[in-house]
C-alpha cells in the first residue's frame, strides 16, 4: 500500500520547509580540464592562395573556434565563432569557393571562414524547424553545400553564390539523423539513422524523394560512401549498390572508399596525440620523409565536468565531457590535476565506484569499464600493467552507463541506456577476479536501467528504470519500474511502480533494514509529478511517497541521493541542496544557489562538492 503523505506531514520535524535557504560562500576550486572536441583537419588555402590546414575545434566553456595553420612552420591564427550556443563543430567542409564551412551544434547555425575576410561569419540557421546538430556537410559538383542534421533528419541546400538556403525538410518521419553525400550528377543521397538504417535519394531540381536499397535495424551493417571513382555506394551485409540517378543498381565488386585528403605536395597530416585526446601536437609527414611535429599552443576555455565522485583514497575524482579525461582534486593540498585519458571511450564517464582500494569507471560510448589504482603510477592502456586499464565494453548493448553499484557478490554492476536506435538498457556486471561479464536485458521490456542500490539484508539489487531508449528513439514503454534482482538466481523477484504514469526512477539509496529511498518523475492524470519515496523490500510495498514538485520545483538530479553524517538523506536539484528524514518528514532546502548545481558530487562531512559547467566548486553546510 502506498501512503501519499500530505505536505503538512512532510514538513514536520525539521522546522518545515525554509522560506529562504541559508546563504553560503561558494569556493572555486578551478577548471580541471581545458580540452577540445569534434576536432578535424581540413586542407585549404590562405588569403594568398597558399596551402594551409584548417582545424575546427569545439569546447564547452565558449563557442567553437577554427585554427588556420601554416603546415611548413606550424604558425597559426585562432578564430572564434560569434554569437551564443555554437560550441561544437559537428560538420565541416572546404567549399569550391575556397572557403571553410562549419555546422555548429547545438545552435544549428552554419558558419563560414573566408581567408580574405576577418573572422568567422554566421550565415544563419540551417533549418529552424528542428535541425540543432549538423551531421554532415557535402559539397555538390556545382559548389552548393548539402547539410544533413539531427533533430529532424532534415536535408538543406546552401548556395554560396546567392547566400540562400533551400530547406527540403524531413527525409524520414521517425528517425532523426541524416548524413548526406552528393553524386556526380547532383542527386543527394542521405544515410538515415538510428533505429532503421536506410538511404533516401533527393533530386534538388524537383524535390522528389525516394528510398533505395535495403532497410536494416539498429545493430546491423549499412553504410553510404563515396568510392575512389567518385560514385556513391551503399554497402551492407551480403552486397553493395551503386547510386545511378534516382535508383541504385547492384555491383559485384565496389571500389574502395575515396582516399583521405593530403596537402598539394602529397604530405599527410594528423595529430600525434589524438589517441590521448589532447590535439596539441600536429604531425606533417612529407612523402618518403619522417614526420615533423608542431606544438599548437591555442587557448581553450575549459571542458564541462560530467561527473564528480569521492574516490577510495579520500580524494575527489571526476570526468570531463568531450574529451573524456579523469581529474583529481586533493582536499589536503588543494592540488587540482588533469590526469588524462582513462578510457578508450571518448565521451565522458557516466558512473564511478570504489572497490578494494580501486576506482572503477564506466564511460560513454559503449559502456566501457576501466579500473584505476590511485596508489600506482598513472599510465593509461589496455594491458595488465596499465593504470588506468581499459577492461572493454560491459556488453554489446549498453551505451550510456548511468548507474554503478559495487559490492554485491564482489562484482561491479552497471545500469545503462542502450545503443543508438535501440530499446532495452541492460543491467550488467563484471567479476574483477575472473574478468567475466554478464548482462540482463529487458527485465522490464524496452526500458533502461538508470539507478541502482544494494539491499544488504535481503541480498537483492534494487534497480530503477526509465522508459527512454537509446539516442534517436521514441519510447515504447509507458511506465517506469522499480525491480528487485536476485544476483544469485540472476532474475527479478519483484517489479512495481511508485505511481501510475512514472517515466523514470533516477536515484536510489539503500537504508538500514531493507528500505530503499528513491526519486521519480512522471505524468499522471493530474499532471506532472516528482516523487520522493521509500520502498520496504521485506514487505514488498512502498512505505510512503510524496509529490515534491510544488516544493522543490526543479527536478531531482540523477543519482544525487546520499546519506549525511547527521543521519539525514540529502539530494540536489540544479537550484537546491535539500534533505529529509528517512521517515519522509522534515523536507527542507539547505542551500539555494539558483542554477549553479550542474553536476552534484559527494557530501564529505559538511562539505558539498559540485560542478558548474567547467568549474569544480564546493561549499560548507550552514
WOTAHU-V598928 format. One record per residue. N is the residue number from 1. RES is the residue in one small letter. NEAR is the number of other C-alpha atoms within 10 Angstrom. D_FIRST is the distance of its C-alpha to the first C-alpha in whole Angstrom. Layout:
n=N res=RES near=NEAR d_first=D_FIRST
n=N res=RES near=NEAR d_first=D_FIRST
This chain:
n=1 res=x near=10 d_first=0
n=2 res=x near=15 d_first=4
n=3 res=x near=13 d_first=6
n=4 res=x near=15 d_first=10
n=5 res=x near=14 d_first=12
n=6 res=x near=11 d_first=16
n=7 res=x near=17 d_first=19
n=8 res=x near=11 d_first=20
n=9 res=x near=14 d_first=18
n=10 res=x near=23 d_first=18
n=11 res=x near=18 d_first=22
n=12 res=x near=16 d_first=22
n=13 res=x near=15 d_first=24
n=14 res=x near=15 d_first=26
n=15 res=x near=10 d_first=28
n=16 res=x near=17 d_first=26
n=17 res=x near=23 d_first=27
n=18 res=x near=14 d_first=30
n=19 res=x near=8 d_first=32
n=20 res=x near=10 d_first=35
n=21 res=x near=17 d_first=34
n=22 res=x near=13 d_first=36
n=23 res=x near=12 d_first=39
n=24 res=x near=15 d_first=40
n=25 res=x near=10 d_first=43
n=26 res=x near=14 d_first=43
n=27 res=x near=12 d_first=45
n=28 res=x near=13 d_first=46
n=29 res=x near=17 d_first=46
n=30 res=x near=16 d_first=48
n=31 res=x near=23 d_first=48
n=32 res=x near=26 d_first=48
n=33 res=x near=27 d_first=49
n=34 res=x near=20 d_first=51
n=35 res=x near=25 d_first=51
n=36 res=x near=26 d_first=52
n=37 res=x near=25 d_first=50
n=38 res=x near=17 d_first=51
n=39 res=x near=19 d_first=54
n=40 res=x near=17 d_first=57
n=41 res=x near=20 d_first=61
n=42 res=x near=19 d_first=63
n=43 res=x near=20 d_first=67
n=44 res=x near=22 d_first=69
n=45 res=x near=21 d_first=72
n=46 res=x near=18 d_first=72
n=47 res=x near=12 d_first=74
n=48 res=x near=8 d_first=77
n=49 res=x near=11 d_first=76
n=50 res=x near=10 d_first=76
n=51 res=x near=17 d_first=73
n=52 res=x near=20 d_first=70
n=53 res=x near=21 d_first=67
n=54 res=x near=24 d_first=64
n=55 res=x near=20 d_first=60
n=56 res=x near=28 d_first=57
n=57 res=x near=24 d_first=55
n=58 res=x near=28 d_first=51
n=59 res=x near=26 d_first=50
n=60 res=x near=25 d_first=46
n=61 res=x near=16 d_first=48
n=62 res=x near=19 d_first=51
n=63 res=x near=22 d_first=52
n=64 res=x near=28 d_first=53
n=65 res=x near=26 d_first=57
n=66 res=x near=23 d_first=60
n=67 res=x near=19 d_first=62
n=68 res=x near=24 d_first=66
n=69 res=x near=24 d_first=68
n=70 res=x near=17 d_first=71
n=71 res=x near=22 d_first=71
n=72 res=x near=11 d_first=74
n=73 res=x near=10 d_first=74
n=74 res=x near=19 d_first=70
n=75 res=x near=14 d_first=70
n=76 res=x near=19 d_first=68
n=77 res=x near=11 d_first=66
n=78 res=x near=15 d_first=63
n=79 res=x near=16 d_first=62
n=80 res=x near=19 d_first=58
n=81 res=x near=23 d_first=57
n=82 res=x near=16 d_first=57
n=83 res=x near=9 d_first=54
n=84 res=x near=11 d_first=50
n=85 res=x near=17 d_first=47
n=86 res=x near=28 d_first=50
n=87 res=x near=23 d_first=49
n=88 res=x near=28 d_first=49
n=89 res=x near=33 d_first=52
n=90 res=x near=26 d_first=50
n=91 res=x near=25 d_first=53
n=92 res=x near=25 d_first=57
n=93 res=x near=20 d_first=60
n=94 res=x near=21 d_first=64
n=95 res=x near=19 d_first=66
n=96 res=x near=15 d_first=69
n=97 res=x near=11 d_first=70
n=98 res=x near=16 d_first=70
n=99 res=x near=18 d_first=67
n=100 res=x near=23 d_first=63
n=101 res=x near=24 d_first=60
n=102 res=x near=29 d_first=57
n=103 res=x near=31 d_first=53
n=104 res=x near=28 d_first=51
n=105 res=x near=25 d_first=47
n=106 res=x near=19 d_first=45
n=107 res=x near=21 d_first=47
n=108 res=x near=26 d_first=49
n=109 res=x near=23 d_first=52
n=110 res=x near=24 d_first=55
n=111 res=x near=23 d_first=58
n=112 res=x near=21 d_first=62
n=113 res=x near=22 d_first=64
n=114 res=x near=18 d_first=67
n=115 res=x near=18 d_first=70
n=116 res=x near=12 d_first=72
n=117 res=x near=9 d_first=70
n=118 res=x near=9 d_first=68
n=119 res=x near=17 d_first=64
n=120 res=x near=20 d_first=62
n=121 res=x near=16 d_first=61
n=122 res=x near=16 d_first=58
n=123 res=x near=18 d_first=59
n=124 res=x near=14 d_first=56
n=125 res=x near=18 d_first=52
n=126 res=x near=29 d_first=53
n=127 res=x near=25 d_first=50
n=128 res=x near=12 d_first=49
n=129 res=x near=13 d_first=46
n=130 res=x near=18 d_first=44
n=131 res=x near=29 d_first=46
n=132 res=x near=22 d_first=45
n=133 res=x near=27 d_first=46
n=134 res=x near=33 d_first=49
n=135 res=x near=24 d_first=49
n=136 res=x near=24 d_first=53
n=137 res=x near=27 d_first=56
n=138 res=x near=23 d_first=59
n=139 res=x near=21 d_first=63
n=140 res=x near=20 d_first=64
n=141 res=x near=13 d_first=68
n=142 res=x near=11 d_first=69
n=143 res=x near=15 d_first=67
n=144 res=x near=21 d_first=64
n=145 res=x near=25 d_first=61
n=146 res=x near=26 d_first=58
n=147 res=x near=29 d_first=54
n=148 res=x near=34 d_first=51
n=149 res=x near=30 d_first=48
n=150 res=x near=25 d_first=44
n=151 res=x near=21 d_first=42
n=152 res=x near=23 d_first=43
n=153 res=x near=27 d_first=46
n=154 res=x near=30 d_first=49
n=155 res=x near=30 d_first=52
n=156 res=x near=21 d_first=55
n=157 res=x near=23 d_first=59
n=158 res=x near=20 d_first=60
n=159 res=x near=14 d_first=64
n=160 res=x near=18 d_first=66
n=161 res=x near=9 d_first=69
n=162 res=x near=8 d_first=67
n=163 res=x near=9 d_first=64
n=164 res=x near=11 d_first=62
n=165 res=x near=19 d_first=59
n=166 res=x near=14 d_first=58
n=167 res=x near=17 d_first=55
n=168 res=x near=16 d_first=54
n=169 res=x near=16 d_first=50
n=170 res=x near=22 d_first=48
n=171 res=x near=25 d_first=49
n=172 res=x near=18 d_first=45
n=173 res=x near=8 d_first=43
n=174 res=x near=17 d_first=40
n=175 res=x near=23 d_first=41
n=176 res=x near=24 d_first=42
n=177 res=x near=30 d_first=44
n=178 res=x near=29 d_first=48
n=179 res=x near=25 d_first=51
n=180 res=x near=28 d_first=55
n=181 res=x near=26 d_first=58
n=182 res=x near=24 d_first=61
n=183 res=x near=22 d_first=64
n=184 res=x near=16 d_first=67
n=185 res=x near=13 d_first=68
n=186 res=x near=18 d_first=65
n=187 res=x near=19 d_first=62
n=188 res=x near=25 d_first=59
n=189 res=x near=31 d_first=57
n=190 res=x near=27 d_first=53
n=191 res=x near=24 d_first=51
n=192 res=x near=27 d_first=47
n=193 res=x near=26 d_first=44
n=194 res=x near=24 d_first=41
n=195 res=x near=25 d_first=39
n=196 res=x near=20 d_first=42
n=197 res=x near=21 d_first=46
n=198 res=x near=22 d_first=49
n=199 res=x near=26 d_first=52
n=200 res=x near=19 d_first=53
n=201 res=x near=26 d_first=56
n=202 res=x near=24 d_first=57
n=203 res=x near=16 d_first=61
n=204 res=x near=16 d_first=61
n=205 res=x near=8 d_first=64
n=206 res=x near=7 d_first=63
n=207 res=x near=10 d_first=59
n=208 res=x near=11 d_first=58
n=209 res=x near=16 d_first=55
n=210 res=x near=14 d_first=55
n=211 res=x near=19 d_first=53
n=212 res=x near=18 d_first=55
n=213 res=x near=20 d_first=54
n=214 res=x near=16 d_first=51
n=215 res=x near=16 d_first=48
n=216 res=x near=17 d_first=46
n=217 res=x near=15 d_first=42
n=218 res=x near=17 d_first=41
n=219 res=x near=16 d_first=42
n=220 res=x near=11 d_first=45
n=221 res=x near=12 d_first=48
n=222 res=x near=23 d_first=50
n=223 res=x near=15 d_first=52
n=224 res=x near=24 d_first=55
n=225 res=x near=19 d_first=58
n=226 res=x near=19 d_first=62
n=227 res=x near=16 d_first=64
n=228 res=x near=13 d_first=67
n=229 res=x near=11 d_first=69
n=230 res=x near=14 d_first=67
n=231 res=x near=20 d_first=65
n=232 res=x near=25 d_first=62
n=233 res=x near=26 d_first=60
n=234 res=x near=26 d_first=57
n=235 res=x near=18 d_first=56
n=236 res=x near=17 d_first=53
n=237 res=x near=11 d_first=53
n=238 res=x near=6 d_first=56
n=239 res=x near=13 d_first=58
n=240 res=x near=21 d_first=59
n=241 res=x near=22 d_first=60
n=242 res=x near=21 d_first=62
n=243 res=x near=22 d_first=62
n=244 res=x near=15 d_first=65
n=245 res=x near=16 d_first=65
n=246 res=x near=17 d_first=62
n=247 res=x near=13 d_first=61
n=248 res=x near=19 d_first=61
n=249 res=x near=13 d_first=63
n=250 res=x near=14 d_first=63
n=251 res=x near=13 d_first=64
n=252 res=x near=8 d_first=65
n=253 res=x near=9 d_first=66
n=254 res=x near=19 d_first=64
n=255 res=x near=15 d_first=66
n=256 res=x near=12 d_first=64
n=257 res=x near=16 d_first=62
n=258 res=x near=13 d_first=64
n=259 res=x near=9 d_first=65
n=260 res=x near=7 d_first=64
n=261 res=x near=13 d_first=66
n=262 res=x near=14 d_first=69
n=263 res=x near=18 d_first=71
n=264 res=x near=12 d_first=75
n=265 res=x near=9 d_first=76
n=266 res=x near=12 d_first=74
n=267 res=x near=16 d_first=72
n=268 res=x near=16 d_first=68
n=269 res=x near=23 d_first=66
n=270 res=x near=16 d_first=62
n=271 res=x near=21 d_first=61
n=272 res=x near=18 d_first=61
n=273 res=x near=13 d_first=58
n=274 res=x near=13 d_first=56
n=275 res=x near=11 d_first=54
n=276 res=x near=18 d_first=53
n=277 res=x near=20 d_first=52
n=278 res=x near=18 d_first=55
n=279 res=x near=20 d_first=57
n=280 res=x near=18 d_first=60
n=281 res=x near=18 d_first=62
n=282 res=x near=21 d_first=64
n=283 res=x near=20 d_first=66
n=284 res=x near=22 d_first=69
n=285 res=x near=17 d_first=71
n=286 res=x near=16 d_first=74
n=287 res=x near=11 d_first=75
n=288 res=x near=8 d_first=77
n=289 res=x near=9 d_first=76
n=290 res=x near=10 d_first=74
n=291 res=x near=17 d_first=71
n=292 res=x near=16 d_first=71
n=293 res=x near=19 d_first=68
n=294 res=x near=18 d_first=68
n=295 res=x near=13 d_first=65
n=296 res=x near=15 d_first=64
n=297 res=x near=10 d_first=63
n=298 res=x near=12 d_first=61
n=299 res=x near=11 d_first=58
n=300 res=x near=19 d_first=55
n=301 res=x near=17 d_first=52
n=302 res=x near=21 d_first=49
n=303 res=x near=28 d_first=47
n=304 res=x near=29 d_first=43
n=305 res=x near=30 d_first=41
n=306 res=x near=23 d_first=38
n=307 res=x near=22 d_first=36
n=308 res=x near=25 d_first=36
n=309 res=x near=23 d_first=36
n=310 res=x near=21 d_first=36
n=311 res=x near=22 d_first=39
n=312 res=x near=18 d_first=39
n=313 res=x near=15 d_first=42
n=314 res=x near=13 d_first=41
n=315 res=x near=14 d_first=42
n=316 res=x near=21 d_first=41
n=317 res=x near=24 d_first=41
n=318 res=x near=29 d_first=40
n=319 res=x near=33 d_first=41
n=320 res=x near=30 d_first=43
n=321 res=x near=28 d_first=42
n=322 res=x near=23 d_first=45
n=323 res=x near=26 d_first=47
n=324 res=x near=30 d_first=45
n=325 res=x near=28 d_first=46
n=326 res=x near=25 d_first=44
n=327 res=x near=22 d_first=45
n=328 res=x near=21 d_first=45
n=329 res=x near=22 d_first=45
n=330 res=x near=14 d_first=46
n=331 res=x near=12 d_first=45
n=332 res=x near=8 d_first=48
n=333 res=x near=7 d_first=51
n=334 res=x near=11 d_first=49
n=335 res=x near=12 d_first=51
n=336 res=x near=19 d_first=49
n=337 res=x near=16 d_first=50
n=338 res=x near=18 d_first=50
n=339 res=x near=17 d_first=49
n=340 res=x near=20 d_first=50
n=341 res=x near=24 d_first=48
n=342 res=x near=30 d_first=46
n=343 res=x near=29 d_first=45
n=344 res=x near=24 d_first=46
n=345 res=x near=23 d_first=44
n=346 res=x near=21 d_first=45
n=347 res=x near=21 d_first=42
n=348 res=x near=27 d_first=40
n=349 res=x near=33 d_first=38
n=350 res=x near=24 d_first=34
n=351 res=x near=28 d_first=33
n=352 res=x near=29 d_first=34
n=353 res=x near=22 d_first=34
n=354 res=x near=21 d_first=36
n=355 res=x near=17 d_first=36
n=356 res=x near=11 d_first=39
n=357 res=x near=13 d_first=41
n=358 res=x near=17 d_first=41
n=359 res=x near=21 d_first=39
n=360 res=x near=22 d_first=38
n=361 res=x near=30 d_first=38
n=362 res=x near=34 d_first=37
n=363 res=x near=27 d_first=38
n=364 res=x near=25 d_first=39
n=365 res=x near=21 d_first=40
n=366 res=x near=25 d_first=39
n=367 res=x near=30 d_first=37
n=368 res=x near=23 d_first=40
n=369 res=x near=27 d_first=39
n=370 res=x near=26 d_first=42
n=371 res=x near=24 d_first=42
n=372 res=x near=22 d_first=44
n=373 res=x near=18 d_first=46
n=374 res=x near=16 d_first=46
n=375 res=x near=10 d_first=49
n=376 res=x near=10 d_first=51
n=377 res=x near=11 d_first=53
n=378 res=x near=17 d_first=52
n=379 res=x near=16 d_first=53
n=380 res=x near=22 d_first=51
n=381 res=x near=18 d_first=51
n=382 res=x near=16 d_first=50
n=383 res=x near=11 d_first=52
n=384 res=x near=10 d_first=51
n=385 res=x near=10 d_first=53
n=386 res=x near=17 d_first=51
n=387 res=x near=21 d_first=49
n=388 res=x near=28 d_first=47
n=389 res=x near=24 d_first=47
n=390 res=x near=23 d_first=45
n=391 res=x near=21 d_first=43
n=392 res=x near=16 d_first=43
n=393 res=x near=21 d_first=40
n=394 res=x near=27 d_first=37
n=395 res=x near=19 d_first=37
n=396 res=x near=13 d_first=39
n=397 res=x near=23 d_first=36
n=398 res=x near=32 d_first=34
n=399 res=x near=28 d_first=36
n=400 res=x near=30 d_first=34
n=401 res=x near=34 d_first=32
n=402 res=x near=27 d_first=30
n=403 res=x near=28 d_first=28
n=404 res=x near=26 d_first=29
n=405 res=x near=21 d_first=28
n=406 res=x near=21 d_first=31
n=407 res=x near=14 d_first=31
n=408 res=x near=18 d_first=29
n=409 res=x near=12 d_first=31
n=410 res=x near=14 d_first=34
n=411 res=x near=19 d_first=33
n=412 res=x near=24 d_first=33
n=413 res=x near=26 d_first=30
n=414 res=x near=31 d_first=30
n=415 res=x near=31 d_first=28
n=416 res=x near=35 d_first=30
n=417 res=x near=31 d_first=30
n=418 res=x near=30 d_first=33
n=419 res=x near=25 d_first=36
n=420 res=x near=21 d_first=38
n=421 res=x near=21 d_first=37
n=422 res=x near=26 d_first=35
n=423 res=x near=28 d_first=31
n=424 res=x near=29 d_first=29
n=425 res=x near=35 d_first=29
n=426 res=x near=30 d_first=29
n=427 res=x near=29 d_first=27
n=428 res=x near=22 d_first=31
n=429 res=x near=25 d_first=32
n=430 res=x near=20 d_first=36
n=431 res=x near=14 d_first=37
n=432 res=x near=15 d_first=40
n=433 res=x near=8 d_first=42
n=434 res=x near=7 d_first=42
n=435 res=x near=8 d_first=42
n=436 res=x near=11 d_first=40
n=437 res=x near=16 d_first=37
n=438 res=x near=14 d_first=34
n=439 res=x near=19 d_first=32
n=440 res=x near=16 d_first=29
n=441 res=x near=20 d_first=29
n=442 res=x near=14 d_first=26
n=443 res=x near=19 d_first=23
n=444 res=x near=23 d_first=22
n=445 res=x near=13 d_first=25
n=446 res=x near=23 d_first=27
n=447 res=x near=32 d_first=24
n=448 res=x near=34 d_first=26
n=449 res=x near=36 d_first=24
n=450 res=x near=29 d_first=25
n=451 res=x near=30 d_first=23
n=452 res=x near=32 d_first=23
n=453 res=x near=25 d_first=22
n=454 res=x near=23 d_first=23
n=455 res=x near=21 d_first=20
n=456 res=x near=16 d_first=23
n=457 res=x near=12 d_first=22
n=458 res=x near=14 d_first=20
n=459 res=x near=16 d_first=23
n=460 res=x near=21 d_first=21
n=461 res=x near=20 d_first=21
n=462 res=x near=24 d_first=19
n=463 res=x near=27 d_first=20
n=464 res=x near=30 d_first=19
n=465 res=x near=32 d_first=21
n=466 res=x near=30 d_first=23
n=467 res=x near=26 d_first=24
n=468 res=x near=26 d_first=27
n=469 res=x near=24 d_first=30
n=470 res=x near=25 d_first=33
n=471 res=x near=19 d_first=36
n=472 res=x near=19 d_first=37
n=473 res=x near=18 d_first=34
n=474 res=x near=16 d_first=32
n=475 res=x near=16 d_first=28
n=476 res=x near=14 d_first=28
n=477 res=x near=17 d_first=24
n=478 res=x near=15 d_first=22
n=479 res=x near=20 d_first=18
n=480 res=x near=29 d_first=18
n=481 res=x near=24 d_first=16
n=482 res=x near=25 d_first=15
n=483 res=x near=22 d_first=16
n=484 res=x near=24 d_first=17
n=485 res=x near=21 d_first=21
n=486 res=x near=16 d_first=23
n=487 res=x near=15 d_first=26
n=488 res=x near=10 d_first=28
n=489 res=x near=8 d_first=27
n=490 res=x near=11 d_first=27
n=491 res=x near=12 d_first=24
n=492 res=x near=18 d_first=21
n=493 res=x near=11 d_first=18
n=494 res=x near=13 d_first=15
n=495 res=x near=16 d_first=14
n=496 res=x near=16 d_first=12
n=497 res=x near=20 d_first=12
n=498 res=x near=27 d_first=10
n=499 res=x near=22 d_first=11
n=500 res=x near=15 d_first=13
n=501 res=x near=18 d_first=17
n=502 res=x near=24 d_first=17
n=503 res=x near=26 d_first=20
n=504 res=x near=26 d_first=20
n=505 res=x near=30 d_first=19
n=506 res=x near=25 d_first=22
n=507 res=x near=26 d_first=21
n=508 res=x near=28 d_first=20
n=509 res=x near=22 d_first=20
n=510 res=x near=22 d_first=20
n=511 res=x near=19 d_first=19
n=512 res=x near=10 d_first=20
n=513 res=x near=13 d_first=18
n=514 res=x near=19 d_first=17
n=515 res=x near=24 d_first=15
n=516 res=x near=23 d_first=15
n=517 res=x near=25 d_first=16
n=518 res=x near=26 d_first=16
n=519 res=x near=30 d_first=18
n=520 res=x near=30 d_first=17
n=521 res=x near=25 d_first=19
n=522 res=x near=19 d_first=19
n=523 res=x near=15 d_first=20
n=524 res=x near=13 d_first=18
n=525 res=x near=8 d_first=19
n=526 res=x near=6 d_first=20
n=527 res=x near=8 d_first=22
n=528 res=x near=13 d_first=22
n=529 res=x near=21 d_first=19
n=530 res=x near=26 d_first=19
n=531 res=x near=22 d_first=16
n=532 res=x near=22 d_first=16
n=533 res=x near=25 d_first=12
n=534 res=x near=27 d_first=12
n=535 res=x near=23 d_first=10
n=536 res=x near=16 d_first=11
n=537 res=x near=20 d_first=13
n=538 res=x near=11 d_first=13
n=539 res=x near=11 d_first=10
n=540 res=x near=14 d_first=9
n=541 res=x near=17 d_first=6
n=542 res=x near=22 d_first=6
n=543 res=x near=21 d_first=7
n=544 res=x near=20 d_first=9
n=545 res=x near=25 d_first=10
n=546 res=x near=22 d_first=13
n=547 res=x near=20 d_first=16
n=548 res=x near=20 d_first=19
n=549 res=x near=16 d_first=22
n=550 res=x near=10 d_first=23
n=551 res=x near=13 d_first=24
n=552 res=x near=20 d_first=25
n=553 res=x near=13 d_first=26
n=554 res=x near=16 d_first=27
n=555 res=x near=19 d_first=25
n=556 res=x near=27 d_first=24
n=557 res=x near=18 d_first=27
n=558 res=x near=21 d_first=26
n=559 res=x near=24 d_first=25
n=560 res=x near=21 d_first=26
n=561 res=x near=25 d_first=24
n=562 res=x near=20 d_first=25
n=563 res=x near=18 d_first=26
n=564 res=x near=16 d_first=28
n=565 res=x near=11 d_first=31
n=566 res=x near=9 d_first=29
n=567 res=x near=10 d_first=26
n=568 res=x near=15 d_first=24
n=569 res=x near=20 d_first=23
n=570 res=x near=20 d_first=25
n=571 res=x near=24 d_first=25
n=572 res=x near=28 d_first=27
n=573 res=x near=24 d_first=28
n=574 res=x near=20 d_first=32
n=575 res=x near=20 d_first=32
n=576 res=x near=24 d_first=30
n=577 res=x near=23 d_first=30
n=578 res=x near=21 d_first=26
n=579 res=x near=25 d_first=24
n=580 res=x near=23 d_first=21
n=581 res=x near=18 d_first=20
n=582 res=x near=18 d_first=18
n=583 res=x near=12 d_first=16
n=584 res=x near=23 d_first=16
n=585 res=x near=19 d_first=18
n=586 res=x near=21 d_first=22
n=587 res=x near=28 d_first=22
n=588 res=x near=26 d_first=26
n=589 res=x near=24 d_first=28
n=590 res=x near=22 d_first=31
n=591 res=x near=22 d_first=33
n=592 res=x near=20 d_first=34
n=593 res=x near=16 d_first=37
n=594 res=x near=10 d_first=36
n=595 res=x near=12 d_first=36
n=596 res=x near=18 d_first=38
n=597 res=x near=22 d_first=35
n=598 res=x near=21 d_first=35
n=599 res=x near=22 d_first=34
n=600 res=x near=26 d_first=32
n=601 res=x near=26 d_first=33
n=602 res=x near=20 d_first=33
n=603 res=x near=22 d_first=33
n=604 res=x near=15 d_first=35
n=605 res=x near=11 d_first=36
n=606 res=x near=13 d_first=36
n=607 res=x near=13 d_first=37
n=608 res=x near=17 d_first=35
n=609 res=x near=24 d_first=37
n=610 res=x near=23 d_first=37
n=611 res=x near=25 d_first=39
n=612 res=x near=19 d_first=40
n=613 res=x near=20 d_first=42
n=614 res=x near=22 d_first=44
n=615 res=x near=19 d_first=44
n=616 res=x near=24 d_first=43
n=617 res=x near=19 d_first=42
n=618 res=x near=19 d_first=40
n=619 res=x near=17 d_first=39
n=620 res=x near=16 d_first=39
n=621 res=x near=16 d_first=36
n=622 res=x near=12 d_first=37
